[in-house]
Amino acid sequence: MLLDTASLYFRAFFGIPDTVTAPDGTPVNAVRGLVDFVNRLVEEYQPTHLACCWDDDWRPQWRVDLLPSYKAHRVVAERAADPDVEEVPDPLQKQVPLIRAVLDAFGIAVVGAPEMEADDVIGTLATDAGMPVDIVTGDRDLFQLVDDEAQVRVLYTARGVGKHERVDNDWVRARYGVDAAQYAAFATLRGDSSDGLPGVAGVGDKTAATLLGRFGTLDAIVAAATDPEGSDPEGRLGPGPRGKIKASLDYLEVAPRVVAVVRDLDLAGHDLTLPATPADPEMLAAIAEQWGLTSPVERLVDTLAARG
């Protein structure tokens, strides 16, 4: 089980009232929510291995260099010159170190990589797992990793962790009209405002799915648009879509590398085995008492022990 950790603690922060506080009045809603989410997921799915995948760099410069609009709207307005400063509510930002401390005390693996997002860590771990994988996220970008043959699916939390959907290839095809392996190309074509991807002007979900249904890949669509007689002898690309694709060639040259999740990072040395007992029970107990987290921490301790 691979957790898109930031996706989950953002959901906890915005979904749980900030009246959930430590004894000193400090909000701990994101911490409490994340621990409860992990407990619920472990209880339901009984994973043998689990990693909390981490954004060491939420907006890698190499992606920004390719596409300057990438996540630009999330940069703090008054610090827009500094791409490392994300628009995060201060009460949440203050809870992130505590989240790390709780995970460390439990002994739950936290895995990041320099200049990479959690998505890239997830992509690499899912590719190298050698076992069935559940990816827990509210981010549609990770649908590109769904692979029925390799038993990789997404537990999609857009409607909440308690109402998550199990995403396989049939789910992606029913929702978007493309296979999971085509999802990155689909997102590139139609764009995604949440990530600052402009897409191809005039191409929405339906047109993107139709083009991929006809041509299979983004490269084939571009080839048909730029060399219509040689690459599209059956005339599958009409003049309207052809013009839109040709007008966006500069974008289409770089965007696929921005959208594609990296799958070949060097992540050796991490033990992802889910512990049956906390790595540092005294530290965990002290954290739980200081921050008013005794109940959620005890529930997760009991759940881990029960699965043995």
N, C-alpha and C positions, 0 to 999 in steps of 0.2 A: 504494500500500500504506500503510495507516494502522495504526500500532501502538498498542495500549493499553499504554503503556510500563510503568506500575506493575504491571499484571497479569503482564507478562513478567519484570520483575526480581524480583518476589515469587516467581514460579515458579522462577527461577534460584536464588534464595537458599535456598529450602527443598528444591530438588531436587539441588543440588550441595554436596558436603561442605564444611564450613568449614575443612577442612584445605587447601583451595586458598587459598594466602596469597601476599602480597607478600614480598620478601626480608626485610623487617623483622618478618614474622609476622602482619601485618594481614590479616584475611580479605578476599578479593576475589572470592568465588564468585559474587556477584550481577553484578558487572561482567563477569567472564569469561563467565558464562552468557548475559547479554544480548547481548554482542558475537557469541558463537557462534550465538545464535538469529537475529540479524539476518543473519549470514553464510549460514546455512542457508536462510532465507526468500528472500533475494536470489538465491542460487544456483538455487533451485528455480523461482521465479516470474519472475525477471528484470524487476522493476518499473522503469519509467522515472522515477517519482516516489515518494518515501517521506517520511512524517512520523512522528516519535516524538511522539505526542500526550500531553500532560502534565496532571496534576491541579494546576492553580494553587490550587484549593480542593477538597480531597477530600470535604468535607461542607458545601456551600454553605449559608449561613444562610437564604437564601430558601426552600430545600427544608426545612430544619429548622423554620422558622416555619410552614410548611404542615403538616408531619408531624413532631412532636418525636421520635418513635421512629426516624427515619431514621438509620441507621448508628450509633445511640446506643451499641450494644454494642461498637463498635470504639474508643470514646474511652478513653484511658488512665484507669484507675479513679481514681487519686489526683488526676487533673487533670480530672475530669468536668465541672467548671464552665467549662472552656476547650475549646470545640468544635474548635479548630484543632490539638489534640494527638491524633494518631492512635496506636493501639497498634501500634507498629512495633518489631521487635527492634533493639536498639542497634547490633549489628554490621551490620545492613542499612542503618539510617539513616545511618551513617557512610560508606557506599559511594555514596549517592545523588549527592553533589556530584562524585564521581569519574566516575560515569556521565555526568553532564552535561558534564564536561570532555572525556571521550572522544568523545562525540557531536559536541561543538563542534569538536574538532580534526579529526574526519573531515569536518565540513561537512554533517552530516546534520541536517535541519531538526527543531527541537524547538518544538512549538506548544502554547501554553496560552492561557487567557483568564481575566481577573480574575473571581472569584466563580463559576467554572465548573469542572466536572470534565472529565477527558479524554473521557468519553463525549459531552459536548456539543461538544467540538472535533471529535471524529470524526464526529458527526452532521452538523455544518455542512460539513466538508470533503467528506464523502461526497455530500452533497446538491449541492454546487457543483462537483464534480470535472470533469464533462464528459468523463469517460473511465471505463472499467471500474475498479472499486474492490474491493480485498481488505482487510477489516478483521481484524486479528489480535488475538484476545482470548480470555480464559477466562471472560468475563462474559456470562451469558445475556441480560442487559438489551439488549445490542446486536443481538439477533436481530430487534428491531423495525425495524432499518435495512435488512434484507435485501430486495432488490428485483430480481427477475429481469429485468424490462423495462429497468431502468436499469443492469443488470449490476453490482449491488452484492451481494457475498456476504461471509460471515464465515468466516475460518479459525479454527475453534474449538479451543483448546489445552487443554481440560480434562484430556485424557489425556496431555498433553505436546506440546511443539512438534513433536517427531519423529513423533507419532501424531495430528496434528491432523486434524480433519474439515472438509470443505468444505460449508458450510451454505448451501443455497438454499431456496426456498419449499417444495419437495417434502420436503426434510429436516425443516423445521420442522413441516410438516403431519403427516409420518409420526411424529414424536416426540411432538407435543403435541395434534394434532387440530385445529389452527387455522392460518390463514395467517399469514405473517410480519407483515403489516399489522395483525393482531389481537393480536400477542404482548404489547404493552404492556397492553392491556385484560386479557388472560389473566393476566399477572403481577400486575396490580392485584387481580383477583378472588381468585386462589389465595394471594397473598402470597409473600414471599420473606424468609426469616429472615436470609439473608446481608446483606440491606440494611435490616433492621428494618421490613419492610412486613408488618403483621399480616394483611392480606387480609380477606376476608369470612368470619366465623366459620362453620364447617361447609361451606365451599366449597373443594374440592380441585381437582386437575387435571381429573378427569373431568367434574365438574359445571361448572367454568368453561368447558371446551371445548364441552360440550353447550349451555350457554346462549348462547355466542357463535355456535355453529352454527345455533341457532334464530333469534337476533335480530340477529346481525351485528356490533353495536357495544355498547359499555358504556352509552351514552346510551339506546339502545333498550331494554336490559334494565331500567335504572332507570325509564324511562317506563312499561314494562309493570308493574313492581312497584308503582308509586305511583298508576297510573291503569289498573288491569287491564282494565276494560271498554272504555275508549277506545283503549288502545294494544296490547291483546292479545286481539282479538276471537276468535281461534281457541283461546284457553285454553292457550297453549304454556308458560306459567309457572305451575307448580303452587303450592299453598299453602305448602309447605315452603321452596322457594327464594325465593318472594316474601317470606316473613317474614324470611329471612336478609338479603336485599338491603335491605329496609326498616329492619332493625335496624342497618345499616351505612351509612346515607345520609350521615352526617357524614364518615366516612372516604372514601366514594366521591366526595364533592364535592371533596376536595383531593388524593387520592392520584394520580389521573391526571396532574396537573401535576408531581408529584414523579417519577413513573416515566418520563414522556415525555422523550426526549432532545431537547435544544434543537438546532435545525437552521438558525438564522438569525443566528449571531454575526458580528460584523465581524472577519474574520481577514485582511484585506487586508495585503499587504506581505511575505508569506512565500513564498520560492522553495523549492518542494518537490522540485525536480529532484534526483535522486540523483546525487551527484558520482562522477566516474570516478577522481579522485585526491583525497587528503586536502586539506582547506582549509589546514591548518597541519601539514605533515609533520614539521617539527622538534619542535613541541610534542607531536605524537602519539608520536613516537619516544621522547621524554623520559618521557612518561607511561608508555609500555609498559615501558621499562627500569626505572623507579623502582618500579612496582607489579607487576612480574613478569607482564606481559600481552603479551609479545612474540609468542608463537605465535598467540593468537586475533586480535590486531591485524593481523599479517602475513597471516593467512588472509583477513580481510575486505578488506584492501588489494588482495590478488591477485584476489578475486572482483569487486570494483568495477572494477578495471582490465580484467578479462577481458570484462566486458559493455560496456566502452568508452564 
